[in-house]
Amino acid sequence: MNSDIYRSARGREAVARWCTERLDAWPVPHQRLTITANGVATHAVVAGAGPRTVVFVPGTNFNAAGCLPLATALAAQSRVVLPDVPGQPGLSSPMRVPAGERLAWYGRWLTDVIAQTAEGPAVLVGHSLGAAIALSSSSPLVVRQVLVSPGGLVRARTGPGILVPATSWLLRRSPVASARLLETMHAPENRPARNWSTG
């Protein structure tokens, strides 16, 4: 593993606090596990019951705490496992995965997570980067795969249309810069909701 994704200990603590508070407030009965998968600390949330396990792999910049509405729906019908992906914000290891072997490394990681958390056959659901990670796993327990808004399958190509508002937002975060970036990332016929908090 390479460098830490957080710029400061304070940033890491803020993300951990946000995740913990969201999980503490989640009314669905659940348990939180910390396992070692492919050699790194991995946090996972387990909820629901049933003969089949659904393993949901969040995408870039997402984690279990950010996916609770979906987890609630899945847990009503199945046993669901939501691991926080290492190298992404959350409660798993914050160390970046080596770029040259990123998907191979994540594939081994996910195969290990499934082996430690699934009880019988598993349905693997991957969102965004999680879809590429799902395709990289060779777990024999997986009976179905569902890919939601797949990302990470090929290197992203960014042009000035996204780079200008993204750079503006990174350099000077403000409600106006945030609105411009959100509008750029939405489909042409969609507009982001205006009722989000700026505080």
VOBA-1610 file (N, C-alpha, C; in pm, whole numbers, padded with zeros to 5 digits, always signed):
BEGIN
Met+00085-00118+00000Met+00000+00000+00000Met+00089+00124+00000Asn+00036+00230-00059Asn+00112+00354-00073Asn+00067+00458+00028Ser+00054+00584-00016Ser+00026+00693+00075Ser-00118+00696+00125Asp-00137+00767+00234Asp-00268+00786+00297Asp-00352+00881+00211Ile-00482+00853+00196Ile-00569+00938+00114Ile-00603+01070+00182Tyr-00588+01077+00314Tyr-00627+01198+00386Tyr-00511+01296+00392Arg-00544+01424+00384Arg-00442+01528+00392Arg-00396+01553+00534Ser-00482+01517+00631Ser-00446+01542+00770Ser-00519+01442+00860Ala-00467+01427+00982Ala-00534+01342+01080Ala-00672+01398+01112Arg-00683+01529+01111Arg-00812+01594+01139Arg-00916+01556+01033Gly-00875+01554+00907Gly-00966+01514+00799Gly-01010+01369+00814Arg-00914+01284+00846Arg-00947+01143+00865Arg-01046+01125+00980Glu-01022+01196+01090Glu-01112+01186+01206Glu-01251+01239+01174Ala-01260+01344+01092Ala-01391+01400+01055Ala-01471+01299+00974Val-01407+01231+00880Val-01476+01130+00799Val-01519+01013+00888Ala-01430+00968+00975Ala-01464+00857+01064Ala-01580+00894+01156Arg-01579+01015+01206Arg-01688+01061+01294Arg-01821+01065+01219Trp-01819+01117+01095Trp-01941+01124+01014Trp-01996+00983+00990Cys-01907+00891+00951Cys-01951+00753+00925Cys-02009+00690+01051Thr-01941+00705+01162Thr-01986+00645+01288Thr-02119+00702+01332Glu-02134+00834+01321Glu-02262+00895+01360Glu-02376+00847+01272Arg-02353+00835+01141Arg-02458+00786+01050Arg-02495+00642+01085Leu-02396+00559+01111Leu-02424+00418+01143Leu-02492+00406+01279Asp-02451+00489+01376Asp-02515+00487+01508Asp-02663+00524+01498Ala-02697+00614+01407Ala-02835+00661+01393Ala-02919+00571+01302Trp-02857+00477+01233Trp-02930+00390+01140Trp-03021+00297+01220Pro-03153+00301+01198Pro-03245+00222+01279Pro-03247+00073+01246Val-03185+00032+01137Val-03184-00109+01099Val-03085-00185+01188Pro-03128-00294+01252Pro-03032-00372+01333Pro-02915-00418+01246His-02796-00399+01295His-02679-00435+01217His-02560-00459+01309Gln-02456-00516+01252Gln-02331-00528+01326Gln-02219-00473+01238Arg-02114-00429+01303Arg-01998-00376+01233Arg-01880-00467+01261Leu-01811-00501+01154Leu-01696-00590+01165Leu-01570-00517+01119Thr-01459-00553+01177Thr-01330-00513+01121Thr-01254-00642+01096Ile-01227-00668+00967Ile-01156-00789+00929Ile-01027-00748+00857Thr-00939-00844+00840Thr-00820-00821+00758Thr-00843-00893+00627Ala-00849-00817+00517Ala-00871-00874+00384Ala-00757-00830+00293Asn-00694-00925+00229Asn-00577-00900+00145Asn-00473-00816+00220Gly-00462-00842+00350Gly-00358-00780+00432Gly-00391-00644+00490Val-00512-00589+00467Val-00544-00456+00520Val-00671-00459+00603Ala-00678-00367+00699Ala-00796-00354+00784Ala-00914-00310+00698Thr-01025-00385+00711Thr-01144-00358+00632Thr-01265-00353+00723His-01337-00243+00717His-01459-00227+00796His-01577-00272+00710Ala-01669-00346+00769Ala-01789-00390+00697Ala-01910-00382+00789Val-02023-00351+00730Val-02151-00348+00800Val-02233-00465+00751Val-02295-00539+00843Val-02378-00654+00807Val-02517-00632+00866Ala-02620-00650+00782Ala-02758-00632+00827Ala-02848-00731+00755Gly-02968-00751+00809Gly-03066-00837+00745Gly-03037-00984+00764Ala-03124-01066+00707Ala-03110-01212+00718Ala-03168-01277+00594Gly-03126-01398+00571Gly-03179-01474+00458Gly-03078-01575+00410Pro-03120-01665+00321Pro-03031-01770+00273Pro-02923-01719+00179Arg-02942-01600+00123Arg-02846-01545+00029Arg-02787-01417+00087Thr-02658-01398+00063Thr-02590-01275+00105Thr-02573-01184-00016Val-02607-01057+00001Val-02579-00956-00101Val-02460-00875-00052Val-02353-00875-00130Val-02235-00796-00097Val-02239-00673-00187Phe-02253-00556-00125Phe-02258-00430-00199Phe-02125-00359-00187Val-02059-00335-00302Val-01929-00268-00304Val-01949-00123-00350Pro-01930-00026-00258Pro-01950+00115-00294Pro-01845+00163-00394Gly-01880+00271-00463Gly-01789+00329-00563Gly-01696+00433-00505Thr-01630+00505-00595Thr-01534+00607-00557Thr-01596+00709-00462Asn-01525+00735-00353Asn-01564+00833-00251Asn-01692+00798-00177Phe-01739+00673-00187Phe-01854+00627-00111Phe-01809+00525-00008Asn-01898+00495+00085Asn-01872+00395+00188Asn-02005+00343+00238Ala-02002+00249+00330Ala-02126+00191+00383Ala-02217+00297+00442Ala-02162+00390+00517Ala-02245+00492+00583Ala-02314+00582+00482Gly-02258+00597+00364Gly-02319+00679+00260Gly-02420+00605+00175Cys-02437+00477+00200Cys-02526+00394+00119Cys-02641+00334+00201Leu-02676+00396+00311Leu-02775+00337+00402Leu-02916+00325+00344Pro-02965+00418+00261Pro-03098+00395+00203Pro-03104+00266+00121Leu-03001+00242+00039Leu-02996+00118-00038Leu-02980-00002+00054Ala-02894+00011+00155Ala-02873-00099+00249Ala-03002-00134+00322Thr-03083-00034+00354Thr-03211-00058+00421Thr-03302-00143+00332Ala-03310-00108+00203Ala-03393-00184+00110Ala-03342-00326+00092Leu-03211-00342+00080Leu-03154-00476+00062Leu-03172-00562+00187Ala-03153-00502+00305Ala-03162-00576+00431Ala-03304-00622+00461Ala-03404-00560+00398Ala-03543-00602+00418Ala-03570-00735+00351Gln-03483-00776+00256Gln-03507-00899+00182Gln-03395-01001+00191Ser-03276-00958+00230Ser-03159-01046+00228Ser-03064-01008+00340Arg-02967-01093+00358Arg-02853-01056+00442Arg-02762-00972+00354Val-02721-00855+00402Val-02640-00765+00320Val-02510-00731+00392Val-02403-00728+00314Val-02270-00692+00364Val-02222-00572+00284Leu-02182-00466+00353Leu-02131-00345+00287Leu-01990-00317+00339Pro-01887-00356+00265Pro-01752-00323+00307Pro-01713-00183+00262Asp-01637-00113+00345Asp-01577+00013+00303Asp-01452-00023+00222Val-01441+00030+00102Val-01328-00003+00014Val-01201+00064+00065Pro-01094-00012+00085Pro-00967+00049+00127Pro-00921+00153+00024Gly-00859+00259+00073Gly-00812+00363-00018Gly-00921+00459-00059Gln-01038+00448+00004Gln-01150+00540-00019Gln-01194+00593+00117Pro-01261+00709+00122Pro-01304+00762+00252Pro-01399+00665+00321Gly-01378+00641+00447Gly-01462+00549+00523Gly-01387+00500+00645Leu-01421+00378+00688Leu-01362+00324+00810Leu-01262+00211+00784Ser-01234+00181+00657Ser-01130+00085+00623Ser-00995+00155+00613Ser-00891+00080+00580Ser-00757+00138+00566Ser-00758+00254+00468Pro-00695+00366+00505Pro-00692+00483+00416Pro-00575+00482+00318Met-00499+00374+00314Met-00381+00372+00229Met-00419+00344+00083Arg-00358+00421-00008Arg-00387+00404-00150Arg-00333+00270-00201Val-00408+00212-00293Val-00367+00086-00356Val-00267+00118-00467Pro-00160+00038-00484Pro-00064+00065-00591Pro-00133+00074-00726Ala-00108+00181-00800Ala-00179+00208-00926Ala-00159+00098-01029Gly-00040+00043-01040Gly-00011-00056-01143Gly-00089-00186-01130Glu-00130-00218-01010Glu-00202-00343-00988Glu-00336-00320-00919Arg-00393-00204-00940Arg-00511-00161-00865Arg-00626-00262-00871Leu-00674-00297-00990Leu-00791-00386-00999Leu-00756-00528-00956Ala-00636-00574-00987Ala-00596-00709-00942Ala-00593-00713-00789Trp-00537-00607-00728Trp-00531-00601-00582Trp-00672-00599-00524Tyr-00760-00512-00579Tyr-00897-00504-00530Tyr-00972-00635-00551Gly-00945-00704-00660Gly-01010-00834-00684Gly-00975-00935-00575Arg-00847-00942-00538Arg-00805-01031-00429Arg-00868-00988-00297Trp-00873-00855-00275Trp-00933-00802-00153Trp-01079-00844-00142Leu-01156-00823-00248Leu-01298-00855-00244Leu-01323-01005-00231Thr-01243-01086-00298Thr-01256-01232-00284Thr-01236-01272-00138Asp-01140-01209-00072Asp-01115-01235+00070Asp-01231-01187+00156Val-01284-01067+00127Val-01400-01015+00203Val-01518-01111+00192Ile-01547-01157+00072Ile-01661-01249+00050Ile-01639-01379+00127Ala-01517-01432+00122Ala-01488-01558+00192Ala-01511-01544+00342Gln-01484-01426+00399Gln-01498-01406+00543Gln-01638-01362+00587Thr-01720-01313+00494Thr-01848-01256+00537Thr-01971-01323+00478Ala-01960-01390+00366Ala-02078-01451+00303Ala-02112-01582+00372Glu-02240-01607+00383Glu-02287-01734+00437Glu-02365-01803+00325Gly-02296-01883+00245Gly-02359-01947+00131Gly-02344-01861+00006Pro-02430-01884-00094Pro-02416-01812-00221Pro-02432-01661-00202Ala-02360-01586-00286Ala-02360-01440-00274Ala-02396-01374-00406Val-02473-01268-00397Val-02498-01179-00509Val-02408-01059-00488Leu-02330-01026-00588Leu-02232-00919-00578Leu-02285-00798-00654Val-02302-00686-00582Val-02350-00562-00643Val-02237-00460-00633Gly-02196-00408-00748Gly-02089-00309-00750Gly-02137-00179-00810His-02109-00068-00741His-02148+00065-00790His-02024+00142-00831Ser-02024+00201-00950Ser-01916+00285-00998Ser-01784+00206-00994Leu-01682+00253-00925Leu-01557+00177-00912Leu-01584+00039-00853Gly-01685+00029-00765Gly-01721-00101-00707Gly-01760-00203-00812Ala-01811-00158-00927Ala-01844-00251-01036Ala-01718-00312-01095Ala-01615-00230-01116Ala-01488-00282-01167Ala-01425-00377-01066Ile-01437-00344-00938Ile-01384-00432-00834Ile-01460-00564-00834Ala-01593-00558-00850Ala-01674-00680-00854Ala-01631-00770-00969Leu-01607-00711-01086Leu-01564-00791-01202Leu-01424-00852-01181Ser-01346-00794-01092Ser-01209-00842-01068Ser-01203-00956-00967Ser-01312-00983-00897Ser-01313-01088-00795Ser-01335-01224-00861Ser-01268-01324-00807Ser-01284-01462-00858Ser-01349-01552-00754Ser-01428-01495-00664Ser-01488-01573-00557Ser-01583-01680-00613Pro-01565-01806-00572Pro-01655-01912-00617Pro-01793-01903-00551Leu-01809-01818-00450Leu-01937-01805-00382Leu-02034-01715-00458Val-01983-01634-00552Val-02067-01540-00625Val-02149-01614-00730Val-02283-01600-00719Val-02374-01664-00816Val-02432-01563-00915Arg-02429-01436-00881Arg-02479-01331-00969Arg-02400-01203-00942Gln-02390-01122-01048Gln-02329-00990-01035Gln-02424-00885-01091Val-02434-00774-01021Val-02513-00660-01067Val-02419-00539-01068Leu-02407-00475-01184Leu-02318-00360-01198Leu-02404-00235-01214Val-02387-00140-01123Val-02467-00017-01122Val-02376+00101-01157Ser-02407+00170-01266Ser-02325+00284-01313Ser-02177+00246-01311Pro-02139+00142-01386Pro-02001+00094-01380Pro-01900+00205-01409Gly-01795+00206-01332Gly-01686+00300-01350Gly-01556+00229-01321Gly-01447+00286-01365Gly-01317+00228-01337Gly-01278+00116-01432Leu-01363+00089-01532Leu-01332-00019-01626Leu-01222+00024-01722Val-01223+00151-01760Val-01118+00210-01842Val-01079+00343-01779Arg-00965+00394-01814Arg-00920+00521-01759Arg-01014+00633-01804Ala-01055+00716-01709Ala-01146+00826-01740Ala-01075+00932-01824Arg-01145+00984-01922Arg-01091+01094-02002Arg-01168+01219-01967Thr-01095+01318-01921Thr-01161+01442-01881Thr-01115+01555-01970Gly-01211+01633-02014Gly-01181+01749-02097Gly-01206+01876-02019Pro-01194+01989-02086Pro-01211+02117-02018Pro-01351+02136-01961Gly-01452+02070-02019Gly-01589+02085-01970Gly-01606+02044-01825Ile-01529+01944-01780Ile-01535+01901-01640Ile-01416+01955-01561Leu-01300+01969-01626Leu-01180+02013-01554Leu-01193+02155-01500Val-01252+02245-01576Val-01262+02385-01531Val-01348+02395-01405Pro-01473+02342-01405Pro-01552+02354-01281Pro-01494+02272-01166Ala-01432+02157-01196Ala-01374+02075-01089Ala-01255+02147-01025Thr-01169+02205-01108Thr-01053+02278-01056Thr-01097+02401-00977Ser-01197+02471-01028Ser-01251+02587-00958Ser-01301+02548-00819Trp-01371+02436-00814Trp-01425+02388-00686Trp-01313+02347-00591Leu-01210+02278-00645Leu-01098+02235-00560Leu-01021+02353-00504Leu-01003+02458-00584Leu-00924+02573-00541Leu-00999+02666-00446Arg-01129+02680-00471Arg-01207+02772-00388Arg-01348+02718-00374Arg-01370+02640-00271Arg-01500+02579-00250Arg-01601+02683-00203Ser-01711+02688-00274Ser-01817+02781-00239Ser-01948+02723-00291Pro-02061+02776-00245Pro-02189+02728-00297Pro-02200+02743-00449Val-02147+02853-00503Val-02154+02876-00648Val-02068+02773-00722Ala-01946+02751-00675Ala-01857+02653-00739Ala-01916+02512-00727Ser-01975+02481-00613Ser-02038+02349-00595Ser-02154+02331-00691Ala-02237+02435-00707Ala-02352+02427-00798Ala-02305+02406-00942Arg-02200+02479-00983Arg-02148+02463-01120Arg-02097+02322-01144Leu-02023+02267-01047Leu-01970+02132-01063Leu-02083+02030-01068Leu-02182+02042-00980Leu-02295+01950-00982Leu-02372+01957-01114Glu-02393+02077-01165Glu-02464+02092-01292Glu-02386+02028-01406Thr-02255+02039-01404Thr-02171+01979-01507Thr-02180+01826-01503Met-02191+01770-01384Met-02191+01625-01368Met-02328+01561-01392His-02432+01641-01397His-02567+01589-01423His-02591+01578-01574Ala-02683+01490-01611Ala-02724+01480-01751Ala-02789+01612-01792Pro-02786+01646-01922Pro-02839+01775-01967Pro-02983+01804-01924Glu-03067+01702-01922Glu-03207+01725-01885Glu-03231+01726-01735Asn-03129+01699-01656Asn-03142+01698-01510Asn-03072+01819-01450Arg-03123+01863-01337Arg-03060+01969-01261Arg-03051+01926-01116Pro-02939+01952-01049Pro-02927+01912-00909Pro-03026+01987-00822Ala-03069+01923-00715Ala-03161+01987-00620Ala-03093+02108-00557Arg-03169+02209-00529Arg-03114+02332-00471Arg-03135+02339-00319Asn-03186+02234-00259Asn-03217+02239-00117Asn-03108+02181-00028Trp-02985+02169-00079Trp-02876+02116+00002Trp-02817+02227+00088Ser-02758+02182+00197Ser-02703+02277+00293Ser-02566+02325+00246Thr-02535+02451+00268Thr-02404+02505+00236Thr-02317+02519+00359Gly-02372+02483+00476Gly-02296+02500+00599Gly-02208+02386+00624
//
